[in-house]
């Protein structure tokens, strides 16, 4: 195709192994330094700097400055959704990393996808909200939080008024790469994960994106989203 969006350039940016590792590391939603990203990619600081410049110029990253320090983060949620979709496509086609370990099962159980809950627990949450009528699905449209859904999340301690005042969508579907089913993204998905952390039910592993539920948190999560 000679006209239209240049998907080749974006694919080339993501397709480099070192850059792919950097982007995957940023799926935690946390901004990282060039040194931290170099370590994730397994490259030298100079090579990492070159890769980060390309990703920044390509619109996949944003640079944040704090004093003398520079941090990199994914440019927006659209980039995170593309990466999650590519992970699902790769997993579905059997293109998996050859080296597996104990963390793989934990990642599939519960992990951070940019800023919301993914994995088995994320898809479980989404399915429960739909099944109980708290979310209403429609073709070609984002999920709609129903009246009962608003009451449900408010009772959990989520400030819906504050979320609705933001420019970001309240609810979005995000196709989970390991479960091949949707989990909840958008500002509500982010708020729910933050609420689980505030309640002491779960915590994030900043190095791996794994979300670990406490024994009490697992019990309460299961009861709430039964």
C-alpha positions as a printed Julia matrix, in Angstrom:
226×3 Matrix{Float64}:
   0.0     0.0    0.0
   1.54    3.29  -1.12
  -0.79    5.54   0.86
  -2.2     5.47   4.37
  -0.73    4.63   7.79
   2.83    3.32   7.73
   2.43    0.11   9.73
   5.81   -1.13   8.46
   7.65    1.51  10.48
   5.75    0.7   13.68
   6.25   -3.03  13.14
   9.98   -2.52  12.61
  10.26   -0.48  15.81
   8.5    -3.15  17.88
  10.11   -6.07  16.05
  13.67   -5.53  17.25
  14.29   -7.93  20.2
  15.94   -5.32  22.41
  13.22   -2.74  21.78
  10.51   -5.37  22.28
  11.99   -6.2   25.69
  12.05   -2.52  26.62
   8.43   -2.0   25.61
   7.33   -5.13  27.46
   9.08   -3.9   30.62
   7.11   -0.65  30.38
   3.81   -2.57  30.3
   3.89   -2.31  34.1
   2.84    1.32  33.66
   5.92    2.44  35.58
   8.41    4.86  34.02
  11.96    3.49  33.89
  15.38    5.01  33.35
  17.57    4.25  30.35
  19.85    2.21  32.6
  16.97    0.08  33.84
  15.72   -0.46  30.3
  19.21   -1.36  29.08
  19.31   -4.04  31.75
  15.9    -5.36  30.66
  17.01   -5.47  27.03
  20.42   -6.96  27.76
  22.29   -4.23  25.87
  24.85   -1.55  26.67
  23.8     1.93  27.79
  24.89    3.4   24.46
  22.87    0.87  22.47
  19.87    1.42  24.73
  20.07    5.17  24.15
  19.89    4.61  20.39
  16.9     2.29  20.71
  15.06    4.68  23.03
  15.59    7.58  20.64
  14.0     5.57  17.83
  11.04    4.56  19.98
  10.56    8.14  21.11
  10.71    9.48  17.55
   8.29    6.76  16.46
   5.69    7.9   18.98
   5.78    4.75  21.1
   7.44    6.31  24.15
   7.23    9.54  26.08
  10.11   11.1   28.01
   9.58   12.42  31.5
  12.15   14.56  33.31
  12.5    14.86  37.06
  15.41   17.04  38.01
  18.5    15.67  36.31
  16.9    12.28  35.77
  15.1    11.1   32.64
  12.41    8.43  32.66
  10.7     6.64  29.8
   7.13    5.37  29.68
   4.74    4.08  27.02
   3.28    6.98  25.09
  -0.33    6.06  25.85
  -2.81    3.23  26.43
  -3.1     2.63  22.67
   0.51    1.46  22.58
  -0.17   -0.87  25.53
  -3.21   -2.38  23.76
  -1.19   -3.01  20.6
   1.53   -4.75  22.62
  -0.99   -6.88  24.53
  -2.65   -7.8   21.23
   0.67   -8.82  19.71
   1.44  -10.95  22.75
  -1.88  -12.73  22.3
  -1.25  -13.22  18.59
   2.22  -14.63  19.27
   0.96  -16.96  21.99
  -1.93  -18.16  19.83
   0.42  -18.93  16.95
   2.74  -20.87  19.23
   5.54  -18.31  19.17
   6.59  -18.54  22.79
   9.9   -17.81  24.46
  11.93  -20.99  24.76
  13.01  -20.32  28.34
  10.2   -20.74  30.85
  10.25  -20.69  34.62
   8.18  -20.36  37.8
   7.26  -16.75  37.02
   5.32  -17.76  33.9
   2.48  -19.35  35.88
   2.32  -16.32  38.18
   2.19  -13.94  35.19
  -0.69  -15.88  33.7
  -2.55  -15.86  37.0
  -2.4   -12.12  37.67
  -0.28   -9.32  36.23
  -0.33   -5.63  35.41
  -1.24   -4.71  31.85
  -0.1    -1.07  31.64
  -2.22    0.04  34.6
  -4.97   -2.54  35.08
  -5.36   -6.16  36.17
  -4.75   -8.87  33.57
  -4.3   -12.61  33.48
  -6.73  -15.18  34.91
  -7.83  -12.84  37.7
  -8.38   -9.97  35.27
 -10.57  -11.97  32.9
 -12.41  -13.48  35.87
 -13.23   -9.97  37.14
 -14.47   -8.87  33.7
 -16.64  -11.96  33.19
 -18.18  -11.55  36.65
 -19.1    -7.9   36.03
 -20.77   -8.87  32.76
 -22.54  -11.93  34.2
 -24.02   -9.94  37.08
 -25.2    -7.14  34.81
 -22.69   -4.6   36.09
 -21.2    -4.19  32.61
 -23.21   -4.21  29.4
 -21.46   -5.2   26.18
 -22.36   -3.82  22.76
 -20.89   -4.42  19.32
 -18.38   -1.8   18.18
 -18.72    0.13  21.44
 -16.88    0.18  24.79
 -18.49   -1.69  27.7
 -21.1     0.36  29.54
 -21.17    0.52  33.33
 -24.78   -0.05  34.36
 -26.58    1.44  37.36
 -25.99   -1.72  39.38
 -22.35   -1.64  38.29
 -21.98    1.92  39.52
 -23.42    0.93  42.88
 -21.14   -2.11  43.02
 -17.86   -0.27  42.41
 -18.9     2.67  44.6
 -19.53    0.26  47.47
 -16.02   -1.06  46.9
 -14.66    2.46  47.43
 -14.12    3.68  43.86
 -14.81    7.38  43.28
 -16.83    7.28  40.05
 -17.36   11.03  39.99
 -13.62   11.59  39.84
 -13.19    8.95  37.12
 -15.98   10.38  34.96
 -14.4    13.82  35.16
 -11.34   12.53  33.32
 -10.9    12.55  29.57
  -9.98    8.88  29.43
 -12.73    6.3   28.76
 -14.29    4.79  31.87
 -14.4     1.22  30.55
 -12.54   -0.55  27.77
 -12.05   -4.15  26.75
  -8.46   -5.34  26.45
  -7.84   -8.79  24.94
  -5.74  -10.76  27.4
  -2.72  -12.39  25.74
  -2.61  -15.44  28.01
  -6.34  -16.04  28.5
  -7.49  -14.96  25.0
 -10.49  -13.35  26.67
 -11.11   -9.7   27.61
 -10.09   -8.02  30.81
 -11.17   -4.56  31.98
  -9.09   -1.55  30.94
  -9.94    2.16  31.04
  -9.96    4.37  34.11
 -12.23    1.95  35.99
  -9.85   -0.96  35.4
  -7.0     1.15  36.73
  -9.04    2.29  39.74
 -10.04   -1.26  40.67
  -6.44   -2.5   40.67
  -5.4     0.52  42.75
  -8.27   -0.19  45.16
  -7.17   -3.81  45.6
  -3.73   -2.51  46.54
  -5.14    0.09  48.94
  -7.19   -2.61  50.66
  -4.06   -4.72  51.07
  -5.46   -7.51  48.9
  -2.69   -7.46  46.32
   0.69   -5.98  45.49
   2.72   -5.5   42.32
   6.16   -6.86  41.57
   7.68   -3.85  39.8
  10.38   -5.96  38.17
   8.15   -8.58  36.56
   4.58   -7.12  36.39
   3.3   -10.01  38.55
   0.39   -9.15  40.86
   0.39  -11.25  44.03
  -2.76  -11.6   46.1
  -2.48  -12.19  49.82
  -4.36  -15.13  51.33
  -6.99  -12.76  52.68
  -7.09  -10.78  49.45
  -7.56  -13.92  47.38
 -10.44  -15.01  49.57
 -12.15  -11.62  49.45
 -11.57  -11.22  45.71
 -13.06  -14.67  45.07
 -16.05  -13.94  47.26
 -16.66  -10.53  45.7
 -16.33  -11.77  42.12
 -17.86  -15.2   42.62
